[in-house]
Amino acid sequence: MNQAASAPVARRTGAAVPAALSFHDRFTGTIDQRGDQSAVILDINVAGTGERPVQLIIHLSGTRDAGGRVHVSDNQATLTDGAGVELCLGQVTALDSSGFLVQCDGVGSYAGTSFQVSVTITASTASRLQGDLDVSPSPGLAAP
């Protein structure tokens, strides 16, 4: 029997496959909410501070109806690595005082993979927040 035939062969084809984008981390961040009686803008910027350096940038804007409810017209979320390279682009799918969820589609070396970013706020002030950040693969973005 030929020994070489049974030994595994390492082959490199194309670009290297990135490490799986699935992790739990702590974060610190800022929140900036501004507006008036008819419009509101909310910008959130959080930075993972542990296992994997990432930044999540969220921009929401909308209009208030007569009852004071906000109708979101612009919903953008971007997850980047520590160097600012985009990992996924998507939207906020849930938001309240305890945290938020983002669904995003991978870009670059993560193209073709969808992710869910779950943020749990454990402490906050009017302009700062901190908590837990979980990133995991997901079924994908729902059609608007």
C-alpha positions as CSV (number, residue, x, y, z in Angstrom):
1,M,0.0,0.0,0.0
2,N,1.3,3.4,-0.9
3,Q,1.7,5.5,2.3
4,A,1.4,8.8,0.4
5,A,-2.1,7.9,-0.9
6,S,-3.5,7.7,2.6
7,A,-2.0,10.8,4.0
8,P,-4.1,13.9,4.0
9,V,-3.1,16.6,1.5
10,A,-3.4,20.3,2.3
11,R,-4.5,22.4,-0.6
12,R,-5.1,26.1,-0.8
13,T,-7.6,27.3,-3.2
14,G,-8.5,30.9,-3.4
15,A,-8.8,33.2,-0.4
16,A,-8.4,32.0,3.1
17,V,-11.7,31.2,4.9
18,P,-12.1,33.6,7.8
19,A,-12.7,32.4,11.3
20,A,-16.3,31.8,12.2
21,L,-18.1,35.0,13.3
22,S,-19.7,33.7,16.4
23,F,-18.7,35.1,19.8
24,H,-19.8,36.6,23.1
25,D,-18.2,39.8,24.4
26,R,-18.6,42.8,26.7
27,F,-19.1,46.2,25.2
28,T,-19.1,49.9,26.0
29,G,-20.7,52.5,23.9
30,T,-22.5,55.8,23.3
31,I,-26.0,56.7,22.4
32,D,-27.1,60.0,20.9
33,Q,-30.8,60.8,20.6
34,R,-31.9,64.1,19.2
35,G,-35.0,65.5,17.5
36,D,-38.1,67.5,18.0
37,Q,-41.9,66.9,18.2
38,S,-42.0,65.7,14.6
39,A,-38.7,63.8,14.0
40,V,-36.2,61.7,15.9
41,I,-32.6,60.5,15.2
42,L,-30.9,57.9,17.2
43,D,-27.2,57.0,16.8
44,I,-25.7,54.1,18.8
45,N,-22.0,53.2,18.6
46,V,-20.7,50.2,20.7
47,A,-17.3,48.6,20.8
48,G,-16.6,45.0,21.8
49,T,-13.9,45.1,24.5
50,G,-13.0,41.5,25.0
51,E,-12.7,38.4,22.9
52,R,-12.9,40.1,19.5
53,P,-12.5,43.8,18.8
54,V,-15.6,44.9,16.9
55,Q,-17.6,48.0,16.5
56,L,-21.4,48.1,15.9
57,I,-22.7,51.4,14.4
58,I,-26.4,52.0,14.3
59,H,-28.3,54.9,12.7
60,L,-32.1,55.2,13.1
61,S,-34.3,58.1,12.1
62,G,-38.0,58.6,11.8
63,T,-41.0,60.8,12.2
64,R,-43.5,61.0,15.1
65,D,-47.2,60.7,14.5
66,A,-49.9,62.7,16.4
67,G,-49.9,60.0,19.1
68,G,-46.1,60.3,19.7
69,R,-45.2,57.0,18.1
70,V,-42.1,56.9,16.0
71,H,-42.2,55.5,12.5
72,V,-38.7,54.6,11.4
73,S,-37.7,55.7,7.9
74,D,-34.0,55.0,8.0
75,N,-32.5,51.9,9.7
76,Q,-28.8,51.1,9.2
77,A,-26.5,48.9,11.2
78,T,-22.9,48.1,10.4
79,L,-20.6,45.6,12.2
80,T,-16.9,46.2,11.6
81,D,-13.7,44.6,12.9
82,G,-11.2,46.4,15.1
83,A,-9.6,47.9,12.0
84,G,-12.9,49.3,10.7
85,V,-13.3,46.7,7.9
86,E,-17.0,46.0,7.4
87,L,-18.1,42.5,8.5
88,C,-21.9,42.8,7.9
89,L,-24.6,45.3,7.0
90,G,-28.2,45.2,8.2
91,Q,-31.0,46.6,10.3
92,V,-32.2,46.8,13.8
93,T,-35.1,44.3,14.2
94,A,-35.9,45.0,17.9
95,L,-35.1,47.8,20.3
96,D,-36.1,48.6,23.9
97,S,-34.4,49.9,27.1
98,S,-32.9,46.5,27.9
99,G,-31.2,46.0,24.5
100,F,-31.6,45.4,20.8
101,L,-31.2,42.9,18.0
102,V,-29.6,43.4,14.6
103,Q,-29.9,41.1,11.6
104,C,-27.1,41.6,9.1
105,D,-25.7,40.0,5.9
106,G,-22.0,39.4,5.7
107,V,-19.8,41.3,3.3
108,G,-16.3,40.7,2.0
109,S,-15.0,37.4,3.2
110,Y,-18.3,36.8,5.1
111,A,-20.5,37.3,2.0
112,G,-23.3,34.8,1.8
113,T,-23.6,34.4,5.6
114,S,-26.2,36.2,7.7
115,F,-25.7,37.1,11.4
116,Q,-27.7,38.1,14.4
117,V,-26.1,40.6,16.8
118,S,-27.8,40.6,20.2
119,V,-27.0,43.4,22.6
120,T,-28.1,43.3,26.2
121,I,-27.7,46.6,28.1
122,T,-26.5,46.1,31.7
123,A,-25.8,49.8,32.6
124,S,-26.6,53.1,31.0
125,T,-26.7,56.8,31.4
126,A,-28.3,59.4,29.1
127,S,-25.3,59.1,26.7
128,R,-23.3,55.9,27.6
129,L,-24.1,52.3,27.8
130,Q,-22.4,49.0,28.5
131,G,-23.4,45.3,28.5
132,D,-23.1,42.1,26.6
133,L,-22.7,41.6,22.8
134,D,-23.4,38.2,21.1
135,V,-22.8,37.5,17.5
136,S,-24.0,34.3,15.8
137,P,-25.0,33.0,12.4
138,S,-28.7,33.5,11.6
139,P,-31.2,32.5,8.9
140,G,-30.8,35.9,7.2
141,L,-32.6,39.2,6.7
142,A,-36.3,39.2,6.1
143,A,-37.5,41.1,3.0
144,P,-38.6,44.6,3.8
